[in-house]
Amino acid sequence: MRKGRGRTSRIRRRKLFRSSESRGVNESHKPAFIELKKWLRDRKFEDTNLTPARFPGTGRGLMSKTSLQEGQLIISLPESCLLTTDTVIRSYLGAYIAKWQPPPSPLLALCTFLVSEKHAGDRSPWKPYLEILPKAYTCPVCLEPEVVNLLPKPLKTKAREQRTHVQEFFTSSRDFFSSLQPLFSETVESIFSYSALLWAWCTVNTRAVYMKHRRRHCFSAEPDTYALAPYLDLLNHSPDVQVKAAFNEETRCYEIRTVSSCRKHEEVFICYGPHDNQRLFLEYGFVSIHNPHACVYVSEDILVKYLPARDKQIKKKISILKDHDFIENLTFGWDGPSWRLLTVLKLLCLEAGEFTCWKKVLLGEMISDTNEKTSLDIAQKICHYFIEETNAMLQKVSHMKDEEVALKNQLTLVETLWTEELKILQASAGILNDLQTAFT
């Protein structure tokens, strides 16, 4: 038998192919990363475990140079590398912040510093870090209105609230920006534009790590918990990994330790938190494929739409659910309708003679087979409604991708979100079908 033609060889080749799909392309040779490494080295940081790389699916990230063991310290970034409000206060902006009334927020201080340093260009000591930051972001606040209009209803509402929040943040900050005019030869209006502040806001919102700072009277009472961590912020999110990340007061370094092992040349991830895809899209501008925390939200108007119109107690039932904080966070997930959603449907499906048992329903007690079956029937109708809506939205997005070429990247992101929600709804429909079978 010729070498390399047997079953073992085929398995080996398949394994190699699978690993090469997830293996990144080393980018440490690129000028931007060479400059960043020099900059970090000057601040006493030298990384021997990881290297910048580009991966299929996740884009730019960090790749392991060697096998990483459980509990291993993979990054220890000195305080001198961190960009915090302490950095801003020690800078040329410190005196202006100290005298401004009412005191600016920690977030405004960081955003102002980022815009100012980016404007400084080659003169900025933070240039190597600024150069590797994204030039644009994909949070909903950065998307075109016609793209936002294609988002699922709960996310669309939050996206519009996010846009309003950032616009108000800009408007309320303009007087403070004007006070900085002595620092610049150009007009502050041309430097601190809405687009510049939006970029800075997204940089802090999507890339900062949690780090609590002592209260400073020159800042407003808002929590001062942001720290931009160069290099460390190249780590991408995965819901399946566990790491320990925190600032070590003894070493004065921001440290990340693995909780699980990682093989050589694999992408190293951290977990931003147990977030569903709508939250990830809103806060970070991406969707996680096969996210175990992903879900589809059911609003009050959809619930009522599928209830019997003759039910005279419906307003009272809704009032009870609201009083007991049961009307929010009703979802379909990979494992079917959530306990909260089924519980709400069971209460809403109570017959007139069963209504006095509503407290037992909220405690998880079974009232009757009829109540159980009726609530499952309605859950299935709602699930099928969402499947039809999702398929219709996917067709609409696909059509727009053909017509609006300039928006293709934004539309692809929205398409990914709807595709993941469709998978969840199909899984839930299958589970509901199995549950209904048990009552026949």
FENGI-V446712 format. One line per field, one symbol per residue. phi: phi as a letter, one per 30 degrees, with the letter a starting at -180 (. if undefined). Layout:
BEGIN
phi = ???
END
This chain:
BEGIN
phi = .ddicddddddddddddddddcddcecdddedddddddddddcicbcccbbdaccdjcidaccddbdcceiddcbbceedcdcbddeddddddeddddcdbdeddeddddddddddddddiddddceedddcdedbbcdedcddeddedcdeedddddddddddddddedddcdddedddeedbdddddddcddddddeddddddcbdcdadcddcddcdddecbcadceieddddcbdccbbcbadddddhbdcbcdcbdbdeicdccbcdkdcddddddddbibbcdhddcdacdccdddedecceddddcddddddddddchccchcbcbdcjddedddddddddcddedcedcedddddjddcaddddddddddedddddedddddddddddddddddccddceddddddddddddddedddddddddddddedcc
END
